[in-house]
Amino acid sequence: MEFKDYYDVLGVKRDAAAEDIKKAFRKLARKYHPDVSKERDAEARMKEVNEAFAVLSDPEKRAAYDQLGRNYQAGQEFRPPPGWDSGFEFSGRGFGDANPDFSDFFSELFGRFGARDSARGAAGAQSRFSTRGEDHHAKIMLDLEDAYRGATRTVNLRVAQADARGHPALAERKLDVSIPKGVKEGQLIRLAGQGAPGMGGGQAGDLYLEVHFNPHGRYRVEGKEVYAQLPIAPWEAALGASVKAPLPDGVVEVRIPEGTQSGKKLRLKGRGIPGNPPGDLYLVLEVVLPSAATPKARELYQIMARDLAFNPRQQLGV
């Protein structure tokens, strides 16, 4: 996927004021609108212009785009870093479908942040006396161990604000958040009254934190199920053994069946993400060979090669 330079699409500088962005959009819309344009690629160019304007005219999207794209150029191979959007606080529902006319680049960055809670805004506008504040959403990254034990974490959020000329800037705020035991990937944690303030005495909106887990060197999470590699020695695999396996909530002793091969899974019922019911944890066994770096080790391998007469490629016919 190629990086899109939205400023280049509109022909404005990166520090352009909001009014300059609107003027550039109107000028290009008159040039490329399919109903009036004589340009051969008018429809495709108009889609690009609409997409660029959708990002740069929105202070929240523009601030996120600026921070992510400062080290990229148009056409450069691009993949957003994992968790790049963690901690960005978006107004409205925040988790909507991307415009189908927009590119995969836009969908990758803003597909989950494209919608606004327009129904609530319209209802509030009809009230003469008070309006409830808009709900906000943000993505947060947690450690898997937090889901097993529960925790209180300080969450740093970045909120986009626009100055008098429409330049976006990120303000930071910190919140102490109680992480419930058994929280799952994608689950929303609601913080009442932490969204946008109300108007005319109306109550504040809520803040919804969408939970995601930090990449872990040992564990992989799928819903409520957890997977982990467990290295075992060749003699443990061949003869069977009882070995200790570290888990997110402690250490457990498991039985390795005789004749185990790499890739075999051991299911530990109820040791996945806590809940009612809890998930399961799967240990994926991996047979690890000792090094033959010492004379004694080489001698043992030579004895096995001579006496076992083992051909792991026999089923391949060679």
C-alpha positions as CSV (number, residue, x, y, z in Angstrom):
1,M,0.0,0.0,0.0
2,E,1.3,3.4,-0.9
3,F,1.3,6.5,1.3
4,K,-1.0,9.3,0.2
5,D,0.1,12.9,0.7
6,Y,-3.2,14.6,1.2
7,Y,-1.6,18.0,1.3
8,D,-0.1,17.4,-2.2
9,V,-3.5,16.3,-3.5
10,L,-5.1,19.6,-2.5
11,G,-2.0,21.6,-3.4
12,V,-1.5,23.2,0.0
13,K,1.3,23.4,2.5
14,R,1.4,21.3,5.6
15,D,0.8,24.3,7.8
16,A,-2.2,25.5,5.7
17,A,-5.0,27.1,7.6
18,A,-8.4,25.6,7.6
19,E,-9.7,28.4,5.3
20,D,-6.9,27.7,2.8
21,I,-7.8,24.0,2.7
22,K,-11.5,24.9,2.0
23,K,-10.5,27.3,-0.8
24,A,-8.2,24.6,-2.4
25,F,-11.0,22.1,-2.2
26,R,-13.6,24.3,-3.8
27,K,-11.2,25.2,-6.6
28,L,-10.4,21.6,-7.4
29,A,-14.1,20.6,-7.1
30,R,-15.0,23.1,-9.8
31,K,-12.2,21.7,-11.9
32,Y,-12.9,17.9,-11.5
33,H,-16.5,17.6,-10.7
34,P,-17.8,14.9,-13.1
35,D,-20.9,16.9,-14.0
36,V,-18.9,19.8,-15.4
37,S,-15.3,18.7,-15.9
38,K,-13.8,18.0,-19.3
39,E,-10.8,16.2,-17.8
40,R,-10.4,12.6,-18.8
41,D,-9.7,11.4,-15.3
42,A,-12.1,13.8,-13.6
43,E,-14.0,11.1,-11.5
44,A,-10.9,9.5,-10.1
45,R,-9.3,12.9,-9.3
46,M,-12.5,14.1,-7.6
47,K,-12.5,11.0,-5.4
48,E,-8.9,11.8,-4.4
49,V,-9.8,15.4,-3.6
50,N,-12.9,14.4,-1.6
51,E,-10.7,11.9,0.4
52,A,-8.0,14.5,1.1
53,F,-10.5,17.1,2.2
54,A,-12.3,14.6,4.5
55,V,-9.1,14.2,6.4
56,L,-7.6,17.7,6.4
57,S,-10.9,19.4,7.2
58,D,-11.4,17.3,10.3
59,P,-9.0,18.5,13.1
60,E,-9.0,15.0,14.7
61,K,-8.1,13.1,11.5
62,R,-5.7,15.8,10.5
63,A,-3.8,15.7,13.8
64,A,-3.6,11.9,13.7
65,Y,-2.5,11.9,10.0
66,D,0.1,14.6,10.6
67,Q,1.7,12.7,13.5
68,L,1.7,9.4,11.6
69,G,2.8,10.7,8.2
70,R,5.6,13.1,9.1
71,N,8.2,10.6,8.0
72,Y,6.6,9.4,4.8
73,Q,6.3,10.8,1.2
74,A,3.7,10.2,-1.5
75,G,4.0,6.9,-3.2
76,Q,6.3,5.4,-0.5
77,E,5.5,1.9,0.6
78,F,3.5,2.2,3.8
79,R,2.1,0.1,6.6
80,P,0.8,1.8,9.7
81,P,2.8,0.6,12.8
82,P,0.8,-1.6,15.2
83,G,-1.1,0.4,17.7
84,W,-0.4,3.7,15.9
85,D,-3.9,5.0,16.8
86,S,-3.7,4.0,20.5
87,G,-4.5,6.9,22.7
88,F,-6.1,9.1,20.1
89,E,-9.4,10.4,21.4
90,F,-12.1,10.8,18.7
91,S,-15.5,12.5,19.1
92,G,-18.8,10.9,18.1
93,R,-19.2,7.1,17.8
94,G,-15.8,7.0,16.3
95,F,-16.0,3.4,15.1
96,G,-17.8,3.5,11.7
97,D,-17.4,2.1,8.2
98,A,-15.1,3.9,5.8
99,N,-16.6,5.7,2.7
100,P,-16.6,3.0,0.0
101,D,-15.4,5.6,-2.5
102,F,-12.2,6.2,-0.5
103,S,-9.0,4.3,-0.9
104,D,-7.6,1.4,1.1
105,F,-5.1,3.8,2.6
106,F,-8.0,5.8,4.1
107,S,-9.8,2.7,5.3
108,E,-6.6,1.4,7.0
109,L,-6.2,4.6,8.9
110,F,-9.7,5.9,9.5
111,G,-12.2,3.3,8.6
112,R,-13.0,2.7,12.3
113,F,-13.1,6.4,13.0
114,G,-15.2,7.6,10.1
115,A,-18.7,7.9,11.6
116,R,-20.2,10.4,13.8
117,D,-23.2,10.0,16.1
118,S,-25.4,12.4,14.0
119,A,-28.6,11.2,15.5
120,R,-27.6,12.3,19.0
121,G,-26.4,15.7,17.6
122,A,-29.6,16.3,15.8
123,A,-31.7,15.5,18.8
124,G,-29.6,17.8,21.0
125,A,-29.9,20.7,18.6
126,Q,-33.7,20.6,19.0
127,S,-33.5,21.2,22.8
128,R,-33.7,24.9,23.9
129,F,-32.4,24.3,27.4
130,S,-29.6,21.7,27.5
131,T,-27.7,19.4,25.3
132,R,-25.9,16.2,26.4
133,G,-22.2,16.2,25.5
134,E,-21.0,14.0,22.7
135,D,-19.5,10.6,23.5
136,H,-15.8,10.1,22.7
137,H,-13.9,6.9,21.8
138,A,-10.2,6.0,22.1
139,K,-8.2,2.8,21.6
140,I,-5.9,1.7,24.4
141,M,-3.2,-1.0,24.6
142,L,-3.0,-3.3,27.6
143,D,-0.8,-6.2,28.6
144,L,-2.4,-9.6,28.5
145,E,-1.6,-10.1,32.2
146,D,-4.0,-7.2,33.0
147,A,-6.9,-9.4,31.7
148,Y,-6.0,-12.2,34.1
149,R,-5.6,-10.1,37.2
150,G,-7.5,-6.9,36.7
151,A,-5.5,-3.6,37.2
152,T,-5.6,0.1,37.5
153,R,-3.7,1.8,34.7
154,T,-2.9,5.4,33.9
155,V,-4.1,6.0,30.3
156,N,-2.5,8.9,28.3
157,L,-5.0,10.3,25.7
158,R,-4.3,12.8,22.9
159,V,-7.2,15.1,22.0
160,A,-7.1,17.1,18.8
161,Q,-7.9,20.8,19.2
162,A,-7.9,23.5,16.5
163,D,-6.5,27.0,16.9
164,A,-8.1,30.2,15.5
165,R,-6.8,29.4,12.0
166,G,-7.8,25.8,12.1
167,H,-4.4,24.3,12.7
168,P,-4.7,21.1,14.7
169,A,-2.7,20.4,17.8
170,L,-2.8,17.6,20.3
171,A,-3.5,18.2,23.9
172,E,-2.9,15.4,26.4
173,R,-4.8,14.3,29.4
174,K,-4.3,11.4,31.8
175,L,-7.0,9.2,33.3
176,D,-6.7,6.4,35.9
177,V,-8.7,3.5,34.6
178,S,-9.9,0.4,36.4
179,I,-9.3,-2.6,34.1
180,P,-11.8,-5.4,34.9
181,K,-10.5,-8.9,35.2
182,G,-11.5,-10.9,32.1
183,V,-11.5,-8.0,29.7
184,K,-11.3,-9.1,26.1
185,E,-9.8,-7.8,22.9
186,G,-12.2,-5.3,21.4
187,Q,-14.2,-4.8,24.6
188,L,-15.3,-1.3,25.4
189,I,-14.7,0.2,28.9
190,R,-17.2,3.0,29.6
191,L,-16.0,6.0,31.6
192,A,-19.2,8.0,32.4
193,G,-18.9,11.7,32.1
194,Q,-15.5,11.7,30.5
195,G,-16.6,12.6,27.0
196,A,-17.4,16.1,25.7
197,P,-19.0,18.6,28.1
198,G,-22.7,19.3,27.8
199,M,-24.2,22.7,26.9
200,G,-26.8,24.7,28.8
201,G,-26.3,22.5,31.9
202,G,-26.6,19.2,30.0
203,Q,-24.6,16.3,31.3
204,A,-21.3,15.4,29.8
205,G,-20.9,12.6,27.3
206,D,-19.1,9.3,28.0
207,L,-15.7,8.1,27.0
208,Y,-15.4,4.6,25.5
209,L,-12.0,2.9,25.6
210,E,-11.6,0.0,23.2
211,V,-9.2,-2.6,24.6
212,H,-6.4,-4.1,22.6
213,F,-3.5,-6.2,23.8
214,N,0.2,-5.3,23.3
215,P,2.1,-7.8,21.2
216,H,3.5,-10.4,23.5
217,G,6.7,-12.4,23.0
218,R,5.1,-15.6,24.3
219,Y,1.3,-15.5,24.0
220,R,-1.1,-15.1,21.2
221,V,-4.8,-14.2,21.9
222,E,-7.8,-15.2,19.8
223,G,-11.0,-14.0,21.5
224,K,-11.0,-15.7,24.9
225,E,-8.5,-18.4,23.8
226,V,-4.8,-18.0,24.5
227,Y,-1.9,-19.8,22.7
228,A,1.7,-20.2,23.8
229,Q,4.7,-22.1,22.6
230,L,6.2,-24.6,25.0
231,P,9.8,-25.8,24.1
232,I,10.6,-29.4,25.1
233,A,13.7,-31.6,24.8
234,P,13.9,-34.5,22.3
235,W,13.9,-37.1,25.1
236,E,10.9,-35.4,26.8
237,A,9.1,-35.7,23.4
238,A,10.2,-39.3,22.8
239,L,9.8,-40.8,26.2
240,G,7.1,-38.5,27.7
241,A,7.7,-36.3,30.7
242,S,6.2,-33.9,33.3
243,V,7.4,-30.4,32.7
244,K,6.6,-27.0,34.1
245,A,4.9,-24.4,31.9
246,P,4.6,-20.7,32.8
247,L,1.2,-19.1,32.3
248,P,0.0,-15.5,32.6
249,D,-1.5,-16.3,36.0
250,G,1.2,-18.7,37.3
251,V,3.0,-21.9,36.6
252,V,1.4,-25.3,35.9
253,E,2.9,-28.8,35.5
254,V,1.8,-30.6,32.3
255,R,2.3,-34.1,31.1
256,I,4.0,-34.5,27.7
257,P,2.7,-37.7,26.0
258,E,5.2,-40.3,24.8
259,G,6.1,-39.9,21.1
260,T,5.1,-36.2,20.9
261,Q,5.9,-34.3,17.7
262,S,6.4,-30.5,17.3
263,G,3.1,-28.7,16.7
264,K,1.0,-30.9,19.0
265,K,-1.4,-28.8,21.2
266,L,-2.1,-29.4,24.9
267,R,-5.4,-27.9,26.0
268,L,-5.6,-26.4,29.4
269,K,-9.3,-25.9,30.0
270,G,-10.4,-22.7,31.7
271,R,-6.8,-21.2,31.7
272,G,-7.5,-18.7,28.9
273,I,-9.0,-15.2,29.4
274,P,-11.1,-15.3,32.7
275,G,-14.8,-15.0,32.4
276,N,-18.1,-16.9,32.7
277,P,-17.2,-19.3,31.1
278,P,-13.4,-18.7,30.9
279,G,-11.5,-19.4,27.7
280,D,-8.9,-22.1,27.2
281,L,-5.2,-22.0,26.9
282,Y,-3.3,-24.1,24.3
283,L,0.3,-25.0,24.7
284,V,1.8,-25.6,21.3
285,L,4.7,-28.0,21.8
286,E,8.0,-27.4,20.0
287,V,10.8,-30.0,20.1
288,V,14.2,-28.1,20.5
289,L,17.4,-29.9,19.6
290,P,20.5,-29.5,21.8
291,S,23.6,-28.0,20.2
292,A,26.3,-30.3,18.9
293,A,29.0,-27.8,19.8
294,T,30.8,-30.1,22.3
295,P,32.7,-33.4,21.6
296,K,30.3,-35.3,24.0
297,A,27.2,-33.9,22.2
298,R,28.6,-34.8,18.8
299,E,29.4,-38.3,20.0
300,L,25.8,-38.8,21.2
301,Y,24.4,-37.6,17.9
302,Q,26.7,-39.9,16.0
303,I,25.5,-42.9,18.2
304,M,21.9,-42.0,17.4
305,A,22.7,-41.7,13.7
306,R,24.3,-45.1,13.7
307,D,22.0,-47.1,16.0
308,L,18.5,-45.6,15.5
309,A,18.4,-46.0,11.7
310,F,15.8,-43.2,11.6
311,N,14.8,-41.6,8.3
312,P,12.4,-38.7,8.8
313,R,11.8,-38.5,5.0
314,Q,10.7,-42.1,4.6
315,Q,7.1,-41.0,3.9
316,L,8.4,-38.8,1.0
317,G,9.8,-41.9,-0.7
318,V,13.5,-40.8,-0.4
